[in-house]
Amino acid sequence: MSTLLHLDASARRQSISRELSAAFADAWRAGHPDGDYRYRDLAAEPVPFIGEAWTELCDAVLALPSTDPAQLGALVRTPEQAAAWKVVEPLLTELLAADVILIGTPMYNYSVPASLKAWLDQVTFPRMSLGHRRFVVTSARGGAYSPGAPKAAYDYQERFLRDFFAGHFAVSDAVFVHAELANSRQDPALAHLRAEHDASYTRALSAVSALAGEY
């Protein structure tokens, strides 16, 4: 049985990144009627930022020859570390149970929302491989950042996540689907690009629905 962990990070309740991630999730669930689906809204229920006790757990992990995520709880030594582990454990359990991790995220200030970064920090420990797991990221960007666009060099959203998955989780199987020029819906200065945005959004919706059939 396959398991999908679905995360949304947009501060908007009605957002393009949420629409795209929902389209993937709906198609995935239709194709996996017996699959396990888990959802977490990182904006509605924010994950706390890491604190000193979390860094102490990281130090304990670094002293070990290898990292077994299932054994991290055994490293707890203080009440503060126990409180930190109480935050980490359910998040990490969800992540480790998943075969596919779906992340719906906007681009904020060229990168990812703090809500998503907080989740990544909490579930990430040194030398932790996620092996067979696959990541799908559906995103909305206010401008155009695809290769060849004037602001392509400012895309720290996909670059950061792709490097993070590979560098911290040892996962290279990550697919990104972007809807660009979303600000043309609100910004009069970008209104002339609305047709390009609509086309990008339509392509993204079609892509995520088709992609779900491969997962």
C-alpha positions, -999 to +999 in steps of 0.1 A: +000+000+000+014+034-010+013+064+013+010+101+003+020+128+027+004+161+015+018+194+028+005+229+021+025+260+031+007+290+015-006+317+039-036+321+016-065+298+022-074+301-015-041+299-033-028+286-066-002+263-049-030+248-029-051+243-060-023+225-077-014+203-048-051+194-044-053+184-080-024+161-076-038+146-044-072+141-059-058+123-089-034+102-067-063+092-044-084+082-073-056+060-086-049+045-052-083+038-036-065+016-010-037+041-004-030+060+028-034+097+025-021+121+052-025+159+051-009+187+071-015+224+066+017+241+077+001+276+076-030+268+095-011+247+121+024+261+121+053+239+131+074+256+159+109+268+150+137+246+163+153+256+196+184+248+216+172+214+228+167+204+191+203+213+184+214+192+213+196+162+197+215+170+165+248+170+184+239+136+198+232+123+163+265+136+150+283+116+177+269+084+162+284+065+132+251+065+114+216+078+117+186+056+123+156+079+125+136+052+143+161+054+172+163+092+176+140+091+206+165+071+225+189+100+225+167+122+247+184+130+280+167+161+294+132+175+299+139+201+273+151+175+248+120+155+256+098+185+248+117+190+215+113+154+206+076+156+213+074+181+184+097+162+161+083+127+166+048+130+149+063+150+120+091+125+115+067+096+118+045+110+090+075+116+068+090+082+073+057+065+066+053+082+033+063+069-001+054+102-019+057+136-003+036+163-020+045+199-011+023+228-022+042+260-017+043+296-030+074+315-037+079+342-011+107+366-016+124+343-040+124+313-017+100+292+004+076+303+033+090+302+068+062+276+076+078+251+052+113+259+063+103+252+100+089+218+090+121+209+071+142+219+100+122+198+125+124+166+105+160+169+093+189+153+111+225+146+100+232+117+076+195+109+073+186+091+040+150+088+029+159+062+004+131+053-020+108+083-012+098+107-040+090+144-037+065+164-058+064+202-054+036+223-068+043+260-066+030+294-076+053+323-083+043+360-087+067+365-115+085+344-141+116+324-130+118+296-155+150+291-175+155+320-199+133+344-179+150+377-168+147+367-131+156+330-135+188+336-114+166+346-085+148+313-082+160+302-048+127+283-043+133+253-065+171+255-062+169+254-024+144+225-022+161+204-049+195+209-031+179+202+003+163+170-008+195+157-024+219+170+003+200+162+035+177+134+024+198+118-003+168+119-026+172+130-062+137+120-073+120+154-071+096+169-096+086+205-097+055+220-113+052+258-114+024+282-122+041+315-130+031+352-132+004+348-106+007+385-096-008+394-129-041+386-112-037+416-089-009+439-101-020+464-128+016+466-139+015+429-148-020+428-163-006+425-198+009+392-188-024+377-176-028+355-207+007+340-201-002+333-165-035+317-174-016+294-199+010+286-172-017+278-147-035+256-172-004+237-181+005+232-144-030+218-136-028+194-165+008+184-155+000+175-119-030+155-128-011+135-153+019+132-130-001+117-102-007+086-124+030+080-124+032+079-086 
